Amino acid sequence: MPDSTTPLPPVAPRVPHVTVLHGETRTDDFAWMRDRTDPRVMAYLEAENAYTTEMTRHTEALQETLYQEMVARLKEDDSRPPERRGEWFYYSRTEQGKAYPIYCRRHGSVDAPEEVYYDQNEAAAGLEFHSLGGLEVSPDHRYLAILEDINGYEDFTLRVRDLASGAWLPDRKEKLGFGLAWASDGRTLFYLTTDAAKRSDRVWRHRLGDPSEADVAVFHDPDARFNVGVSRTRSGAFVCCHSGSFTSTEVWVLDAFAPEGPLRCVAPRTADVEYDVAHGGDWFYITTNRDGARNFKVMRAPVADPAAWGEWMPHRADAFVEGIDVFEAWAVVQERREGLRRLRLVALASEASHDVSFPEPAYGVDLTRNPEFATNTLRFVYSSLVTPPSVFDYDVVTRERVLVKRDEVLGGYDPSRYAVERLMVTARDGVQVPVSLVYRTPFERDGRRPLLLYAYGSYGYTLEPTFGSPRFSLVDRGMVYAIAHVRGGQEMGRAWYDDGKMAKKMNSFTDFIDCAEHLVRAGYTSTDRLAANGGSAGGLLMGAVLNLRPDLFKAVVADVPFVDVINTMLDDTIPLTAQEWEQWGNPHEADAYAVMRRYSPYDNLEAKAYPALLVTSGINDSRVAFWEPAKWVAKLRTLKTDSHPLLLKMHLGAGHGGASGRYERLREQAFRYAFILDQTVPATPS
């Protein structure tokens, strides 16, 4: 712990900004931080970074040890299994000391000479940040289109490369949104532009070689609640322009072989009806919650008459349909049952189906891209808290499963040293909340182990209990790693999501507290060794539980936390705000404001003791603005009555996702873990 020479923390100027909302006078002393051009802002952030450096200097050796352990587990020279696309085999690989993937392909067979068609390390040379928002090879394998972000703000630049010559074409467009789609002619490209609030709102058509001024806007959605995307079906037959809010969807399809042709609407948007579209043969297959199918079902409609929906796979109360992937003769339905994802294979002609089973009590499984339409092989990636990512090829006819590749974990990793548990914790309203845990054996529930409890609980995003090699630097020091699958995700079906948002958002926070209390009562840890971590909307979770039960935790790490909920949701000029009203509510409305007022972390800080807190953020974050965590830390400094560390680490060259290179990401994780270990009295390494 720091000694008597501990430096004094920064003190941010207090400039009262007074507003009145729904009869309540609101005073915000740190509203001035929203103005990035104010020189006081950068001075304050730099002072916080300097303070954090000094306050963590005593952990620098531990940070370096953790980082070296994490790197030692990596197989730095590695490659992903090649994936067939027509006559080509595509894959990516990494090289020792290089931060980014190298994208390669081979023609005709996996033993043919390698062609490097994009080396992200070369693109990132000299840059502090480099990230891709899209990487798509044209259907004829001639051209590569990429979307690159060089500062973390997620303003993407479109670039196109001729793979025959290796030359970058003059076709270039800046300040674009996520997503690309090629038409099947291999010469027409669809991309997205954004409005002033960074909402993707238009799909554009570009013909290679044409000046950008000739590009045509083929789809526009003026509704600020809806975000627009573009994709091409696996069949290659259609380009889809999809527009969705959190509660409604509309999809338009375009003949991918006639990219200048008209769009057709699959079904006009309807309040509280969501749907997604896949294509196979003469049919569109539609995943939807129409007709009260809360857990979603699959319908289909003739390509010739996409509005004529008929039921294909009925709704089930015990199975939440997450999506369908359609191939020439079969489809795979991703379902969630009892909190875990299942893969259900369906023959399109007979509609006979079977499940792919998995052996462990808690796991995660994801499909790979599976670009081939006419195939009987499904490729997926399976992992668990102790099983590294494992790529399997599954024959849908013979039901044979072949392990193609399991990620090597170096550094002496042995899964037999660890145990995995899946608990069901009874929340205060009687609901059973899953918790996934991994720890090193032997293990006694005597309360002496430190424990890190992680959660997210928003947007219907499901936290899968999958593998992460860095966390074994915690587990091998005696720490239990646990995931609380709180309401707000979709682990237990759509109701799990609905019961953790809007007016029911408080359930996410109380679920987390109830899980933490159970782990203490059951002897997995104790309050003086319990740490918590969450990021983005999971950072909101951290902020809320800190206000509700600061006595329950020894240390908390909040990454890019969404903590100034009311002020952000009041300003629809901020990226995402208008869309998010269907997630959190609109505080311009009195009822929604009253709900937010109960949990918004910034608005509920009080003069009391808080646990040790590390807050991380990125100055170029366009999803959770840097000033949210900065204001939160500044205000908490004026109120907290304890002497525990309160640290802000602001990345001055990145955005929402933090560092972009794999080594810098590990350094960031080592920094977090060193803070947690320093605060929770770790056991002796063994």
C-alpha positions, 0 to 999 in steps of 0.5 A, spaced: 500 500 500 502 507 499 506 510 504 506 516 508 509 520 502 502 519 498 501 525 493 494 529 494 489 528 489 487 533 484 482 538 485 477 540 480 474 547 479 467 547 482 463 551 477 455 550 479 451 549 473 444 550 475 438 547 472 430 545 474 427 539 471 420 536 473 420 541 479 427 539 482 433 544 482 439 540 479 446 543 481 452 540 477 459 543 479 463 539 473 458 540 467 464 545 464 468 538 463 464 537 457 467 542 453 474 539 451 476 545 448 477 548 455 484 548 457 482 546 464 479 539 462 486 537 459 490 539 465 485 536 470 485 529 466 493 530 465 493 531 473 489 525 474 493 520 470 499 523 474 496 522 480 494 515 478 501 513 476 504 515 483 499 512 487 500 505 483 508 506 482 508 501 488 505 496 483 509 497 477 513 490 479 507 486 479 504 490 473 510 487 469 510 480 472 502 480 470 504 482 463 509 477 462 505 472 465 500 474 460 504 474 454 507 467 456 501 464 455 500 466 448 502 462 442 505 469 439 506 466 432 499 463 431 494 462 425 486 461 425 484 455 421 483 457 414 476 458 411 474 456 404 470 461 400 470 458 393 477 456 390 480 460 396 482 459 403 482 465 407 485 466 414 489 470 419 495 469 423 499 473 428 507 474 429 511 474 435 512 482 437 507 484 432 500 487 435 495 486 430 493 480 425 496 479 418 490 477 413 492 471 408 489 467 403 491 461 399 488 459 392 486 452 391 488 448 397 491 450 404 498 448 401 498 453 396 503 459 397 501 464 402 498 471 399 498 476 404 492 481 402 492 485 408 497 486 414 494 491 419 501 492 422 503 495 416 497 500 416 498 501 424 505 503 423 506 510 427 499 510 429 497 510 437 491 506 435 488 502 429 482 498 428 477 495 423 470 496 422 469 492 416 474 488 412 470 485 406 473 481 400 469 482 394 465 475 391 470 475 385 476 475 390 479 481 386 478 487 391 478 488 398 474 493 402 476 496 409 474 501 414 479 503 418 479 508 425 485 511 427 483 514 433 478 510 437 472 515 435 469 510 430 469 515 424 471 510 419 475 511 412 473 506 407 479 504 402 479 499 397 485 495 394 486 491 388 488 484 390 491 483 383 496 488 383 496 490 391 495 497 389 490 501 393 485 505 389 483 512 389 476 510 391 476 513 398 471 515 403 471 518 410 467 519 416 463 513 415 459 508 420 460 501 421 459 496 416 460 494 408 457 489 403 459 488 396 454 486 391 454 480 387 457 483 381 464 484 385 464 492 383 459 495 387 460 496 394 455 499 399 457 503 405 454 507 411 454 514 413 452 517 420 448 523 422 450 529 427 449 524 433 453 519 429 447 515 428 448 510 422 442 513 417 444 512 410 446 506 405 450 509 399 451 505 393 458 506 390 461 503 383 468 502 383 472 507 379 466 512 380 468 519 383 464 519 390 460 525 388 456 519 383 455 515 389 447 514 390 443 514 397 439 508 396 436 508 403 435 513 409 431 513 415 430 519 418 428 517 425 433 518 430 431 512 434 433 507 429 440 505 427 441 503 419 446 497 417 447 493 411 449 486 409 449 481 404 446 474 405 450 468 405 446 466 399 449 472 395 442 473 392 440 479 396 443 485 400 439 487 406 438 494 408 436 494 416 434 499 420 432 497 428 431 501 434 431 497 441 423 495 440 422 495 432 425 493 426 424 494 418 428 490 413 429 492 405 432 487 400 435 488 394 437 483 388 445 483 389 446 481 382 442 488 380 445 493 385 441 499 381 435 495 382 429 497 387 429 495 394 423 491 397 420 492 404 420 485 407 415 488 412 414 495 415 416 497 422 411 496 427 411 498 434 414 492 439 415 488 433 422 486 431 425 481 426 431 479 422 432 476 415 436 470 412 435 467 405 435 460 402 432 458 396 425 461 394 424 463 402 426 468 406 427 465 414 425 471 419 426 471 426 421 475 430 417 476 436 411 478 432 404 475 435 407 475 442 412 471 441 416 473 447 422 468 446 422 469 438 420 464 433 422 463 426 417 464 420 418 464 413 416 468 406 416 467 399 422 471 396 416 473 391 412 475 396 416 477 402 410 480 406 406 473 406 409 471 413 407 464 415 410 460 421 416 455 420 418 454 427 413 456 433 414 460 439 417 456 445 417 458 452 423 454 454 427 456 448 429 463 446 431 464 439 437 468 438 438 467 430 438 463 424 443 461 419 441 459 413 445 454 408 443 451 401 439 445 404 439 446 412 439 451 417 442 452 424 438 455 429 441 458 435 437 457 441 438 459 449 435 454 454 437 454 461 441 459 460 446 456 455 446 456 448 444 450 444 445 449 436 439 446 433 440 443 426 434 443 421 433 440 414 430 445 410 426 440 406 424 435 411 424 440 417 427 434 421 432 437 427 437 435 432 441 438 437 449 439 437 450 437 445 456 440 449 459 436 455 461 442 460 456 445 465 457 452 463 460 454 456 460 458 450 459 457 443 459 461 437 459 460 429 464 462 425 463 466 419 461 460 415 461 463 408 460 457 404 452 457 402 452 450 399 456 445 404 454 440 409 459 442 414 458 447 420 464 450 423 463 453 430 468 455 436 467 452 443 470 454 450 469 454 457 472 458 463 477 452 463 477 450 456 481 454 451 477 456 444 476 450 440 474 450 433 470 444 430 467 442 424 460 439 424 458 434 419 450 436 419 449 429 415 453 424 419 453 428 425 461 427 426 464 433 430 472 434 428 476 438 432 480 443 427 484 447 432 484 448 440 488 454 442 494 453 445 495 456 452 503 456 454 506 457 460 504 450 463 497 451 463 493 445 466 486 445 466 485 439 471 488 444 476 481 448 476 474 447 477 468 450 474 461 451 478 454 454 476 450 456 481 443 459 482 442 464 487 436 466 489 435 474 488 430 478 493 424 477 489 425 470 488 428 469 481 434 465 480 440 468 478 446 464 474 453 465 477 459 462 473 465 461 477 472 458 476 478 457 481 484 453 483 483 447 486 484 444 492 478 449 494 475 450 501 469 455 502 472 458 508 472 466 506 479 466 505 479 467 497 479 473 494 474 474 489 473 478 482 465 478 480 464 481 473 457 483 470 454 487 464 447 486 465 444 491 459 442 491 452 440 484 452 447 482 451 449 475 454 455 474 458 458 467 456 462 463 461 468 463 456 475 462 456 480 468 458 487 466 459 489 473 462 485 471 468 489 465 470 494 470 473 488 472 478 486 465 479 493 462 480 494 467 486 488 464 489 482 468 486 476 466 484 473 469 478 466 469 477 460 472 472 454 474 475 449 473 469 444 479 472 437 481 469 438 486 463 442 480 459 438 475 455 442 469 459 435 466 461 431 468 455 427 475 453 424 476 459 431 476 463 432 482 458 425 486 459 426 485 467 433 489 467 431 495 463 427 501 463 423 502 469 425 495 472 433 497 471 434 496 478 433 489 478 440 489 475 443 492 481 440 488 486 441 482 482 449 483 483 448 485 490 444 479 492 450 474 488 455 478 492 452 477 498 451 469 497 458 468 495 460 471 501 455 467 505 457 461 502 464 462 504 467 463 497 470 470 499 469 475 504 467 483 504 474 485 505 477 480 499 471 482 494 472 486 488 467 487 482 468 489 475 464 492 469 465 496 463 460 501 459 453 499 461 457 494 466 460 501 469 453 503 470 452 497 474 459 498 478 457 505 480 450 504 482 452 498 486 457 502 489 452 507 492 447 502 494 452 497 498 459 500 498 460 496 504 460 490 500 466 491 496 473 492 498 475 494 491 471 496 484 474 497 477 469 501 472 471 501 465 469 506 460 463 507 465 456 510 463 455 514 470 452 520 468 445 517 466 440 523 466 445 529 463 447 524 457 440 522 456 437 529 456 442 531 450 440 528 444 445 531 440 450 526 444 451 520 440 446 514 441 442 518 446 435 518 442 436 511 440 437 509 448 431 512 450 428 505 449 433 502 453 433 507 459 427 511 458 427 519 456 428 523 462 424 529 459 418 525 461 417 525 469 416 518 470 422 516 466 426 521 470 424 518 477 426 511 475 433 514 473 434 519 479 434 512 483 440 509 480 444 514 476 451 513 479 453 521 478 446 523 481 446 519 487 453 520 490 453 521 498 458 523 503 460 516 506 465 511 505 466 508 498 471 502 497 477 503 493 476 505 486 479 505 479 476 508 473 478 507 466 476 511 460 478 514 453 478 521 451 476 519 444 470 515 446 464 516 442 459 511 446 461 514 453 464 521 453 470 521 457 467 527 461 462 522 464 467 518 468 471 524 469 465 528 472 464 522 477 471 522 479 471 529 481 464 529 484 466 523 488 473 526 491 468 532 494 464 527 498 467 520 500 469 520 507 474 514 506 482 514 505 481 508 500 484 510 493 480 513 488 484 513 481 482 515 474 486 513 468 484 516 462 487 514 455 489 520 451 489 516 444 483 511 444 476 510 445 471 506 448 475 499 447 481 502 450 488 500 446 487 497 439 494 492 439 494 486 443 500 487 447 497 494 449 491 491 451 494 486 456 498 491 459 492 495 460 489 488 463 495 487 468 494 494 470 487 493 472 489 486 475 495 489 479 490 494 482 485 488 484 490 484 487 493 490 491 487 491 494 484 484 496 490 481 499 492 475 494 494 468 496 501 466 495 502 464 488 503 456 488 
